[in-house]
Structures are given as structure tokens and as C-alpha cells.
Amino acid sequence: MPAPSPPSQNSPETLKHSVPEDVLGFLTGTFLVSFGLFLLQDSETVTGGTAGLSLLLTYATSAPFEVLFVVVNLPFLALAVWKKGWSFTLRTLLAVCLVSALSALHPRAIGSIEIHPVYAALAGNLIIGVGLLVVFRHRGSLGGFNVLALLAQERLGWRAGYVQLSLDLAVVVAAFAVVSPPLVLLSVAGAVVLNIVLAFNHRPGRYLGT
């Protein structure tokens, strides 16, 4: 009987992420997301998803973003348990908690900075998009609309970036009630940048690591 051939270099067995890789991936991805959110919050611009909703509530109530981000995500974590299982949900909860903790760290480490709103909106969302890609590729998400977008991609074949773009724009439009119209328009441009990053880089079957 011939011996089984060794796994191909590109097979899932070869490409599976190790535990240290997952840990480093989660720390890297959540750090990038939280830093992007720090840029947005410092310039009073917003983004989409539950992060954007949490920023809006922060501006409206002065409640800490890091607390609101966890609270807003709780209903979506329940959805994640139902549709994606406990492994995905626990990874998502970990990512949400890391973003929350790191979001509290940046203002203390850096302090208040003067940053042009155009730069903050575009650079902040670009950094958030890259951070989300890292978290996605280690089988997690940041809850909220990420869960809905990933479910739509897996069940219906819709690209996660395009699904999230529609949901994010709805949140950004709601920002007219809280921030000035010029900042809302900048936030729309930033949300487009974020979702272009996801749409062009997060496609089914493109990335084989698990």
C-alpha cells in the first residue's frame, strides 16, 4: 500500500494558524482598530458599525466609549452564538474586550492631539480596515455588523465589505443628529475607505489560513 503523500504547501493543514499566531494576530488587529478609533474620536468624526454607533453615543452622552462599545455589541454576540457557535463568539468577545481596553489606553498614553479631521477620517478608517482584516483572518470579528456581514458572505455569497458598507452608511447618516454636517461628510468618505479595504481584500476562498 503506498504511503500517503505529505500535505501540499498550500493545504489547510500546512496553513492553519497556531495558537501563538492567533494571539499575536488578535493583539495586532485589535490594536490597529483601537488606534484608528482613537484618531476618529479625537477629531469627533465617526465610522460605521457598532463602533460608529458607540462613538455617536459617546458624543451625545459623554459616556466612555470603551463601556458603550461592549454594551452595544452584546445583542450581536447573542446572534453570533446562535449562527456561528461558541468558538467564533468567544473569539469575537475577546476581540471586543481588547478593543475596549486598548481604546482606554491610547488617550492616557498619547493624550489629546491636534489632528486635521480629513486626515483623521481617512487614516483612521484605513487603519481600522486593516485591523479588521487581521481579526477576520484569525477566525474572529468585532461583533455587531461584522457578524451580519460575515454571515451574509458565508450563507449568501455576498462580499462582507459591500454588506457592511450599506449598514455603515445608515449609521453615518444618523450622525447628522449629533455632529456637524461637514464632519458627517468626512465620516462617509472614511466609511467608504474602510469598506473598500474589506471588499478588495476579504473574499471567500482567497485566504486559506484558518
Contacts in CASP RR format, 6 or more apart in sequence:
PFRMAT RR
TARGET T0000
AUTHOR 0000-0000-0000
METHOD contacts of the structure
MODEL  1
MPAPSPPSQNSPETLKHSVPEDVLGFLTGTFLVSFGLFLLQDSETVTGGT
AGLSLLLTYATSAPFEVLFVVVNLPFLALAVWKKGWSFTLRTLLAVCLVS
ALSALHPRAIGSIEIHPVYAALAGNLIIGVGLLVVFRHRGSLGGFNVLAL
LAQERLGWRAGYVQLSLDLAVVVAAFAVVSPPLVLLSVAGAVVLNIVLAF
NHRPGRYLGT
7 13 0 8 1.000
7 14 0 8 1.000
8 14 0 8 1.000
10 208 0 8 1.000
12 208 0 8 1.000
12 209 0 8 1.000
12 210 0 8 1.000
15 208 0 8 1.000
15 209 0 8 1.000
15 210 0 8 1.000
16 209 0 8 1.000
16 210 0 8 1.000
17 138 0 8 1.000
17 139 0 8 1.000
17 209 0 8 1.000
17 210 0 8 1.000
21 138 0 8 1.000
22 138 0 8 1.000
22 139 0 8 1.000
25 134 0 8 1.000
25 135 0 8 1.000
25 138 0 8 1.000
26 91 0 8 1.000
26 94 0 8 1.000
26 95 0 8 1.000
26 98 0 8 1.000
26 135 0 8 1.000
26 138 0 8 1.000
26 140 0 8 1.000
27 98 0 8 1.000
28 131 0 8 1.000
28 134 0 8 1.000
29 95 0 8 1.000
29 130 0 8 1.000
29 131 0 8 1.000
29 132 0 8 1.000
29 134 0 8 1.000
29 135 0 8 1.000
30 95 0 8 1.000
30 98 0 8 1.000
30 99 0 8 1.000
30 102 0 8 1.000
30 131 0 8 1.000
30 135 0 8 1.000
30 142 0 8 1.000
31 98 0 8 1.000
31 102 0 8 1.000
32 127 0 8 1.000
32 128 0 8 1.000
32 129 0 8 1.000
32 130 0 8 1.000
32 131 0 8 1.000
32 134 0 8 1.000
33 51 0 8 1.000
33 99 0 8 1.000
33 127 0 8 1.000
33 128 0 8 1.000
33 129 0 8 1.000
33 131 0 8 1.000
33 132 0 8 1.000
33 135 0 8 1.000
33 142 0 8 1.000
34 98 0 8 1.000
34 99 0 8 1.000
34 102 0 8 1.000
34 103 0 8 1.000
34 105 0 8 1.000
34 106 0 8 1.000
35 102 0 8 1.000
35 106 0 8 1.000
35 124 0 8 1.000
35 127 0 8 1.000
36 123 0 8 1.000
36 124 0 8 1.000
36 125 0 8 1.000
36 127 0 8 1.000
36 128 0 8 1.000
37 47 0 8 1.000
37 51 0 8 1.000
37 55 0 8 1.000
37 65 0 8 1.000
37 99 0 8 1.000
37 103 0 8 1.000
37 124 0 8 1.000
37 128 0 8 1.000
38 103 0 8 1.000
38 106 0 8 1.000
38 107 0 8 1.000
38 110 0 8 1.000
39 115 0 8 1.000
39 120 0 8 1.000
39 123 0 8 1.000
39 124 0 8 1.000
39 127 0 8 1.000
40 46 0 8 1.000
40 47 0 8 1.000
40 55 0 8 1.000
40 120 0 8 1.000
40 121 0 8 1.000
40 124 0 8 1.000
40 125 0 8 1.000
40 187 0 8 1.000
41 55 0 8 1.000
41 58 0 8 1.000
41 65 0 8 1.000
42 112 0 8 1.000
42 113 0 8 1.000
42 115 0 8 1.000
42 120 0 8 1.000
43 115 0 8 1.000
43 116 0 8 1.000
43 117 0 8 1.000
43 120 0 8 1.000
43 121 0 8 1.000
43 183 0 8 1.000
44 59 0 8 1.000
44 117 0 8 1.000
44 179 0 8 1.000
44 183 0 8 1.000
45 117 0 8 1.000
45 120 0 8 1.000
45 121 0 8 1.000
45 179 0 8 1.000
45 183 0 8 1.000
45 186 0 8 1.000
45 187 0 8 1.000
45 190 0 8 1.000
46 52 0 8 1.000
46 55 0 8 1.000
46 56 0 8 1.000
46 59 0 8 1.000
46 171 0 8 1.000
46 172 0 8 1.000
46 175 0 8 1.000
46 178 0 8 1.000
46 179 0 8 1.000
46 183 0 8 1.000
46 184 0 8 1.000
46 187 0 8 1.000
47 55 0 8 1.000
47 124 0 8 1.000
47 125 0 8 1.000
47 128 0 8 1.000
47 168 0 8 1.000
47 171 0 8 1.000
47 172 0 8 1.000
47 187 0 8 1.000
47 190 0 8 1.000
47 191 0 8 1.000
47 194 0 8 1.000
48 145 0 8 1.000
48 164 0 8 1.000
48 167 0 8 1.000
48 168 0 8 1.000
48 169 0 8 1.000
48 171 0 8 1.000
48 172 0 8 1.000
48 187 0 8 1.000
48 191 0 8 1.000
48 194 0 8 1.000
49 144 0 8 1.000
49 145 0 8 1.000
49 146 0 8 1.000
49 164 0 8 1.000
49 167 0 8 1.000
49 168 0 8 1.000
49 171 0 8 1.000
50 69 0 8 1.000
50 72 0 8 1.000
50 73 0 8 1.000
50 76 0 8 1.000
50 142 0 8 1.000
50 143 0 8 1.000
50 144 0 8 1.000
50 145 0 8 1.000
51 69 0 8 1.000
51 99 0 8 1.000
51 128 0 8 1.000
51 142 0 8 1.000
52 171 0 8 1.000
52 172 0 8 1.000
53 72 0 8 1.000
53 171 0 8 1.000
54 65 0 8 1.000
54 68 0 8 1.000
54 69 0 8 1.000
54 72 0 8 1.000
55 65 0 8 1.000
56 171 0 8 1.000
56 174 0 8 1.000
56 175 0 8 1.000
56 178 0 8 1.000
56 179 0 8 1.000
57 63 0 8 1.000
57 68 0 8 1.000
57 72 0 8 1.000
58 64 0 8 1.000
58 65 0 8 1.000
58 68 0 8 1.000
59 178 0 8 1.000
59 179 0 8 1.000
60 178 0 8 1.000
64 104 0 8 1.000
65 103 0 8 1.000
66 100 0 8 1.000
66 101 0 8 1.000
66 103 0 8 1.000
66 104 0 8 1.000
67 100 0 8 1.000
69 96 0 8 1.000
69 99 0 8 1.000
69 100 0 8 1.000
69 103 0 8 1.000
70 96 0 8 1.000
70 97 0 8 1.000
70 100 0 8 1.000
72 144 0 8 1.000
73 96 0 8 1.000
73 142 0 8 1.000
73 143 0 8 1.000
73 144 0 8 1.000
76 143 0 8 1.000
76 144 0 8 1.000
76 145 0 8 1.000
76 147 0 8 1.000
76 148 0 8 1.000
77 89 0 8 1.000
77 92 0 8 1.000
77 93 0 8 1.000
77 96 0 8 1.000
77 143 0 8 1.000
79 147 0 8 1.000
79 148 0 8 1.000
80 88 0 8 1.000
80 89 0 8 1.000
80 92 0 8 1.000
80 141 0 8 1.000
80 143 0 8 1.000
80 147 0 8 1.000
81 89 0 8 1.000
83 147 0 8 1.000
83 151 0 8 1.000
84 147 0 8 1.000
84 150 0 8 1.000
84 151 0 8 1.000
87 139 0 8 1.000
88 139 0 8 1.000
88 140 0 8 1.000
88 141 0 8 1.000
91 138 0 8 1.000
91 139 0 8 1.000
91 140 0 8 1.000
91 141 0 8 1.000
92 140 0 8 1.000
92 141 0 8 1.000
92 142 0 8 1.000
92 143 0 8 1.000
92 146 0 8 1.000
92 147 0 8 1.000
95 135 0 8 1.000
95 140 0 8 1.000
95 141 0 8 1.000
95 142 0 8 1.000
95 143 0 8 1.000
96 142 0 8 1.000
96 143 0 8 1.000
99 142 0 8 1.000
117 182 0 8 1.000
117 183 0 8 1.000
117 186 0 8 1.000
118 186 0 8 1.000
121 183 0 8 1.000
121 186 0 8 1.000
121 187 0 8 1.000
121 189 0 8 1.000
121 190 0 8 1.000
122 189 0 8 1.000
122 190 0 8 1.000
122 193 0 8 1.000
124 190 0 8 1.000
125 190 0 8 1.000
125 191 0 8 1.000
125 193 0 8 1.000
125 194 0 8 1.000
126 193 0 8 1.000
126 194 0 8 1.000
126 197 0 8 1.000
128 194 0 8 1.000
129 194 0 8 1.000
129 197 0 8 1.000
129 198 0 8 1.000
130 197 0 8 1.000
132 141 0 8 1.000
132 142 0 8 1.000
132 146 0 8 1.000
132 194 0 8 1.000
132 197 0 8 1.000
132 198 0 8 1.000
133 197 0 8 1.000
133 198 0 8 1.000
133 201 0 8 1.000
133 202 0 8 1.000
135 141 0 8 1.000
135 142 0 8 1.000
136 146 0 8 1.000
136 150 0 8 1.000
136 160 0 8 1.000
136 202 0 8 1.000
137 207 0 8 1.000
137 209 0 8 1.000
139 210 0 8 1.000
141 147 0 8 1.000
141 150 0 8 1.000
145 164 0 8 1.000
145 167 0 8 1.000
145 168 0 8 1.000
146 160 0 8 1.000
146 164 0 8 1.000
148 163 0 8 1.000
148 164 0 8 1.000
148 167 0 8 1.000
149 160 0 8 1.000
149 161 0 8 1.000
149 163 0 8 1.000
149 164 0 8 1.000
149 167 0 8 1.000
149 198 0 8 1.000
150 160 0 8 1.000
152 158 0 8 1.000
152 160 0 8 1.000
152 163 0 8 1.000
153 159 0 8 1.000
153 160 0 8 1.000
153 163 0 8 1.000
153 202 0 8 1.000
153 204 0 8 1.000
154 204 0 8 1.000
157 204 0 8 1.000
159 198 0 8 1.000
159 199 0 8 1.000
159 202 0 8 1.000
159 203 0 8 1.000
160 198 0 8 1.000
160 199 0 8 1.000
160 202 0 8 1.000
161 195 0 8 1.000
161 198 0 8 1.000
161 199 0 8 1.000
161 202 0 8 1.000
162 195 0 8 1.000
162 199 0 8 1.000
164 195 0 8 1.000
164 198 0 8 1.000
165 191 0 8 1.000
165 192 0 8 1.000
165 195 0 8 1.000
165 199 0 8 1.000
168 191 0 8 1.000
168 194 0 8 1.000
168 195 0 8 1.000
169 188 0 8 1.000
169 191 0 8 1.000
172 184 0 8 1.000
172 187 0 8 1.000
172 188 0 8 1.000
172 191 0 8 1.000
173 184 0 8 1.000
173 188 0 8 1.000
175 183 0 8 1.000
175 184 0 8 1.000
175 187 0 8 1.000
176 184 0 8 1.000
179 187 0 8 1.000
END
